[in-house]
Amino acid sequence: MGKGRSLFLTVMLWLGMAFLYVPMLLLIIYSFNYSKLVPVWGGWSVRWYKVLFESEEVWNAVALSLKIAVVNATFATLLGALAGLAMVRFGKFRGRTLFGGMLAAPLVMPEVITGLSLLLLFITLSKMIGWPAERGFTTITIAHITFSMAYVSVIVQSRLTGMGETLEEAALDLGAKPFRVLTDITLPRLTPAMVSGWLLAFTLSLDDLVISSFVTGPGANTLPILIYSRIRLGLRPDINALATIIIVTVAIGVAIAAFMLMRQERQRLAEEKMAAGP
């Protein structure tokens, strides 16, 4: 019974992995396709990589997406960390339930509703105070921050709840000021959660299509919007080349992170072994 279950789980695991990664492998292969038609194989070639690197439109979209993602991730991490601290460390305060509900709302709200509401907000502000004069980098970034900070807040709240308040209380009992406790104890222990939140916010921003399509304007196409527009008009193989570069970059980043984690784990085990003695 145990062997049959193990075989079933192994087969299901490999099928799941194949479902995820075989399409990526096919995309990489077809990025070297000579033919202009994506599904028609015309032989091996790197012509579409040359076309890609000569495409100013694509690289402008990539640059805009990266700028938005970096700014969004930074501000979302700061605001999300403050919101998480308020929810966990400030105890009960007036409006706490409402505040918590507002933090959780972007997590469950359909993106279409979020995008439409932000569009109406920006239109209203433009008519009332003249800002924003046009929709683009600023409006997309603000829109991304509104939902990204909710994810960061959840991560920070989980970390704060798990690490407890023992060290902070001990430092306060020994005479440390609250700000010193925050900077010397709380924030360093929160760093892994904040880094994770930053990376998650960066990824969510780089991947967003629905909300960005509502709050963008002419000449401010992010990479997802550009790819979607090209799919509607007819996808060219240079997008396959771009996707391949992204996949390879992410794979290298994951491999480096895994190597660093394995190295840290080996160092930790070696230190524990040395501390235990012969």
Number of C-alpha atoms within 10 A of each C-alpha: 6 7 8 9 10 11 12 11 12 12 12 12 12 11 12 11 11 13 11 11 12 11 11 16 14 11 20 19 15 24 27 22 25 18 19 14 13 19 10 11 14 14 10 13 13 13 16 22 20 11 14 18 13 11 12 11 13 20 16 16 20 19 13 18 25 18 16 23 25 19 19 27 30 20 20 29 30 16 19 30 25 16 22 25 18 18 21 16 14 10 9 11 10 7 9 14 12 10 15 16 11 12 21 16 14 18 15 7 11 12 18 13 13 18 20 15 15 20 21 13 12 19 18 14 14 15 11 9 9 12 13 15 12 16 20 19 19 15 21 27 24 18 21 27 24 19 25 28 31 27 22 29 29 20 21 28 22 13 19 20 13 9 12 12 12 9 13 18 13 12 16 14 10 9 9 15 11 13 10 13 18 14 11 14 14 18 14 12 15 17 13 14 23 24 15 15 28 26 18 19 29 25 16 18 28 23 16 19 18 17 23 26 19 21 27 22 15 8 11 20 23 29 23 19 20 17 19 13 13 13 12 8 9 12 16 17 25 25 22 24 26 19 16 21 15 12 16 12 12 12 12 12 12 12 12 12 12 12 12 12 12 12 12 12 12 12 12 12 12 12 12 11 11 10 9 8 7 5
